[in-house]
Structures are given as C-alpha cells and as structure tokens.
Amino acid sequence: MVEIKTQLPYVDEAGNVRNTLVKHWAEDENGVPYIMKQVETGAEYDVAIDVYPCPYTYVPTEKKANEPEEEVEEPVEEPQAETINPEIPQEV
C-alpha cells in the first residue's frame, strides 16, 4: 500500500533544519517511491516541500516515481508536392 510520508521539521540536503517547512513524499511498504497528487491543484510531485502549516493535501497515485513517462510519438506529416502554376513560366 502506498502512503504519504511527512518530515517535520524539514532537514535539507546540507543538514540544515528548517522549522517552518514540511516535506511530503509517497512510498510503499518496501520504500519504493511513488508520485503523489496535490488535491487542490491536481499537480503531481515526487517530493513536495511546503510552508508549515501546509495549505495543501496530498494523495498517493499508482505511478512509480522512478519510471520514465511514456513518450507519445507525434505523427510525421509527409511533405506536400508543390503545385505548379501553369501561368508562370518555369525554368528548365
């Protein structure tokens, strides 16, 4: 089961304690990271750092955070042949 985890106060990468910030992330019971969705905006994050008290609510998704998103191939348009205007003299 995927759950939202919270770290308060937030400790940044340099080890600084940030008492006014809170960190949210989602992971399953094995520690596998997942994407979470911000309820109020619909935005998706793997990690969210907010001011405390946090004005947002997060729910886990079924998307793993480490998986690359599928690329959608755009259809390639074939080049169109030029239309020759018979009234304009053509060079040979």
Beta strands, then each sheet from edge to edge (+ up, - down):
strand 1: 3-7
strand 2: 10-11
strand 3: 17-18
strand 4: 21-27
strand 5: 33-38
strand 6: 44-45
strand 7: 47-51
strand 8: 58-64
sheet 1: 1+ 4- 5+ 6-
sheet 2: 1+ 4- 7+
sheet 3: 1+ 4- 5+ 8-
sheet 4: 2+ 3-
end
